[in-house]
Amino acid sequence: MQARNRSRRGFTLIEVMVALSLGSSIVLMVHLCFGQVPDGTAQLEAARAEHARDMEFRRKLVTALGSLAIGTPSSRGFNGSPRQMTFSAALGSELERPTLVRLGTEEEWLVLRAGTNADSIAAVRVELDYLLSQGSESRWVMSWQSPASAPVAVRVRIARDSVRIDTLLLVAGTRG
């Protein structure tokens, strides 16, 4: 008997199917990895924009509370409750009349109104309390009403869906 010598000139059907299966699996995995990049980028950009809005809101709130104008001519007193506070602030030049500033919730937003301008951040609930004086023996109170003075600091607790998401401690400026 003579040995048969076959020369292989191509691939078998099974080899081609295995190669196609492996190749398509790799293409599918690459698509799953990189196909979500645009979605992730859009989500990251939206989160960045929301964070920038929140930081600008906080900056304006710190500026307003830091420029209190209490006990001066044409200013209003400080009126604070657990859900909102109202006070006068010298936001413009010193020659201008102090601006009325309000912080409180409207619908599902924490809104800061200074004169005709309004800024807001999303919040379902806000709790405000006020520091009576400096020192280790000082205490926080739920409300503050005075035509001639303001609290040392204001604590703002922001919550969504009954979960506290942020607590801001704001030190007041000149307090009368």
C-alpha positions in Angstrom: 0.0 0.0 0.0 1.0 3.3 -0.9 0.7 6.2 1.7 -1.5 8.9 0.6 0.2 12.3 0.5 -2.3 15.0 0.5 -1.3 18.6 0.4 -3.5 20.9 2.4 -4.5 23.9 0.4 -7.1 25.5 2.7 -8.9 25.4 6.0 -11.7 23.0 6.9 -15.2 24.4 7.5 -14.9 23.8 11.2 -11.6 25.8 11.4 -13.3 28.7 9.6 -16.3 28.6 11.9 -14.2 28.6 15.0 -12.1 31.5 13.7 -15.3 33.5 12.9 -16.8 32.8 16.3 -13.7 33.9 18.1 -13.4 37.1 16.0 -17.1 38.0 16.4 -16.8 37.4 20.2 -13.8 39.8 20.3 -15.6 42.4 18.2 -18.7 42.1 20.5 -16.6 42.6 23.7 -14.8 45.6 22.2 -18.2 47.1 21.2 -19.6 46.6 24.7 -16.5 48.3 26.3 -16.3 51.3 24.0 -19.9 51.6 22.9 -20.9 53.0 26.3 -18.2 55.7 26.3 -20.4 58.4 24.7 -23.2 57.6 27.3 -20.7 57.8 30.1 -19.3 61.0 28.8 -22.8 62.6 28.6 -23.5 61.5 32.2 -20.2 62.8 33.4 -20.8 66.1 31.7 -24.3 66.4 33.2 -22.9 65.6 36.7 -20.1 68.2 36.2 -22.6 70.9 35.1 -24.9 70.1 38.1 -21.9 70.3 40.5 -20.8 73.6 39.0 -24.4 75.0 39.5 -24.3 73.8 43.1 -20.9 75.4 43.8 -22.1 78.7 42.3 -25.2 78.5 44.5 -23.0 77.9 47.5 -20.7 80.8 46.6 -23.6 83.2 46.3 -25.0 82.0 49.6 -21.7 82.4 51.4 -21.3 85.9 49.8 -24.8 87.0 50.8 -24.5 85.7 54.4 -21.0 87.1 54.7 -22.1 90.6 53.7 -25.0 90.9 56.2 -26.3 94.5 56.7 -28.1 94.3 60.0 -28.7 97.2 62.3 -27.8 99.8 59.6 -30.2 102.4 58.2 -32.6 101.1 55.6 -31.7 97.4 56.4 -34.1 94.9 57.6 -33.5 92.5 60.5 -32.7 88.9 60.4 -35.7 86.6 60.3 -34.9 82.8 60.4 -37.1 79.8 60.8 -36.4 76.1 60.3 -37.6 76.3 56.6 -36.4 79.8 55.4 -34.5 82.9 56.3 -34.6 86.5 55.3 -32.0 89.2 55.9 -30.4 92.3 54.4 -27.0 92.1 52.7 -24.7 94.7 51.2 -24.2 92.9 47.9 -23.6 96.0 45.7 -21.6 99.1 46.5 -21.8 100.5 50.0 -23.8 103.5 48.8 -26.6 101.3 47.6 -29.5 100.3 49.8 -29.0 96.8 51.3 -30.5 94.0 49.2 -33.2 91.7 50.7 -32.0 88.1 50.6 -34.3 85.1 51.0 -33.3 81.5 51.3 -36.0 78.8 51.4 -37.7 76.0 49.5 -40.1 76.5 46.7 -41.8 73.3 45.4 -38.8 70.9 45.3 -36.0 73.5 45.0 -33.8 75.3 47.5 -34.0 78.9 46.2 -31.8 81.9 47.0 -33.3 85.2 46.1 -31.2 88.3 46.3 -33.2 91.3 45.0 -34.5 90.4 41.6 -32.0 87.6 41.0 -32.8 84.0 41.9 -30.7 80.9 42.0 -31.7 77.4 43.0 -30.5 73.8 43.5 -32.6 70.7 43.6 -33.7 69.8 47.2 -36.8 68.2 48.5 -36.4 69.4 52.1 -34.2 71.9 53.9 -33.7 72.4 57.6 -32.1 75.6 59.0 -30.8 76.3 62.5 -28.9 79.1 64.0 -25.9 79.4 66.3 -26.5 81.7 69.3 -22.9 82.6 70.2 -19.3 81.5 69.8 -17.7 79.0 72.2 -18.0 75.5 73.3 -21.1 76.2 75.5 -23.1 77.8 72.6 -26.1 76.0 71.2 -28.2 75.9 68.1 -31.7 77.3 68.0 -34.5 76.6 65.5 -35.4 80.2 64.8 -33.9 83.7 65.0 -35.8 87.0 64.8 -34.1 90.3 65.5 -34.2 93.7 63.9 -30.6 94.5 65.1 -28.6 91.3 65.2 -28.0 88.0 63.4 -26.7 84.6 64.5 -23.0 83.7 64.5 -23.6 80.9 61.9 -26.3 79.2 60.0 -26.5 75.4 59.4 -28.3 74.4 56.3 -29.2 70.7 56.0 -30.4 69.6 52.5 -32.2 66.3 52.0 -33.7 64.4 49.1 -36.0 61.4 49.6 -35.5 61.7 53.4 -31.8 61.1 53.0 -29.5 63.9 54.1 -27.2 64.7 51.2 -25.4 67.8 52.4 -24.9 70.0 55.4 -23.5 73.6 54.9 -22.1 75.6 57.8 -22.2 79.3 57.0 -20.5 81.8 59.2 -22.4 85.2 59.2 -20.6 88.4 58.5 -21.2 91.6 60.6 -24.0 90.8 63.0 -25.1 94.2 64.2 
